[in-house]
Amino acid sequence: MAWDYPHPFTLPRVPQADDIDGLNHTNNAVYVRWCEQAGWAHSEALGLALADYRRLDRAMAIRRGEYDYLLPTFADDALVLATWLVAGDGKLSMQRRFQLVRERDGVTVLRGRWDLVCIEMSSGRPRRMPQEFLDTYMAVVVS
């Protein structure tokens, strides 16, 4: 695959009948859901799960999400969704990128970007990342 960044965390995805909308292609909301699943799966693979967020009273919340829907996909298309952490200030913010590629021809069908901010879960207010976040997330930021 021609990935936008090196060493992606990947998840295979195949649109099912319920993912297809009235235009007979994968509904855009499905891609957003898949990106959320990939973000959590990547975080868990790195060693930070929702239970850790709760224990630390901190979370990386999406401040802004952007998606470029480049080409449609259809039921039973074999796809691979990749994600990376590509930026972080070591204090409050990080950026996550996504790339969805169709397996049969290697064509990118979607790119996404999240701007993330660290919040205190109990108040919803921005707070500095705890050391566990810094140790885990900043170690895998790619450029």
N, C-alpha and C positions, 0 to 999 in steps of 0.2 A: 504494500500500500504506500502511496505517496502522502505521508503525513505532513501536516503543517509544522509540527515540532517533533523532536526526538523522544523516544521512550514513552509512548502513550500508554495510558491505562485504557483498556478496551473492553467493551461488552458487545456480544453479538445480539442482533435484533432482527426480528422478522415480523412485518405487519400482519396482523390477523384480521379476520372478517370484521370484527368490532372496531378496528382502527380505521376502517375505510369510510369516507364520508360520501355525501351526495354527488361529489364530482368524480367518484370512483378512484380516488387516490388517498394516501395516508393523510388523515386530518392533522393540521398544524399543531393542535393541542397535544397530540400523541408525541410529537418530537420534544415538546417542552417537558412532558412527563418522563420521557426517556432520559433527558438531560438530568433531571432531578435524580433519577435512579442511578445514573452513572456517577454523579457527584457524590452521593452517599456511599456507593459501592467503593469508589476510589478512597474516600476518607476512611472507611472501615478497613480496607486493605492496608492502609497506612498505619492503622492502629487507633483511630479515633472514631468511636461510634456515638450514637445518640445518648447512650448511658453516660459516656464521658462528658458530653456537652452538659448534661443535667448535673453531674457531679461537680463540674467546674463552674456551673452557672454562667456559661459562655456559649455562644453559637456564632457561626459564620452565616449571616443572613444576606440574602440577595437584595442589593440596593438598586441594581439595574440589570435587566436582562435584554439582550438583543439577539435576534435570530435572522439569518439570511437563508431563506428557503430557495435554493438554487434550482432544483429539479424535483418533480414529483416521484414518489415511490408507490408501489402497488402491493396488493396482497401477495404474500409469499416471497417478496424480494428478500434475498439474504443481504443484510446490512451489518456494518461494524461501526459502533459509536466509540469514538476516542475522546479522552479528556486529559487536560493538563492544568496545573497551576502555573501561570506564566508571569506573575508579578506579585509583589507583596512589599509593604513598607515596613514590616517588622513591628508595627504598632497596632493599627486598626484595620487595614484594608488588604485585600488580595484580589486577584483576577483569575478566573477560570475560563478556559476556552474549550470548545467542543468542535468536533468534525465528524460528520456522518458520511460514510463511504459505502457505495453499492459494490458488493463483492465481485459480481460477474465481470465488471469492466473497470473497477477501481475509480469510478467517478465520484467526486464529492457532491453530495446532494443537499447538505446543510452545513452551515457554520454558525456557531453560537458563542456568545460572550456573556459572562456574568461579572459584575463588579460586586464584590462581597465586603461587608463590614462586620467587625466583631461586635456583638451586643451582649449585654448582661441579660440572660433569659428572664430573670425575675422582674426586671423593670422595662426591658425593651430598649434601653438606652445604650448608645455606643460606649464601649469599654475596651481598654487595651487587651490584646491577645495574651492569654496566660502562657507561661513558659512551655507547657505541653504542646500548645498550638504552634509556637515558634519552632520548637525542636522537630515537630512532625512535618508541618506544612512547608516551612521555609527551606527545609533540606531538599525538597523535590521541585522547587520552582525552576522552570526552564526558561530560556530566553530565545 
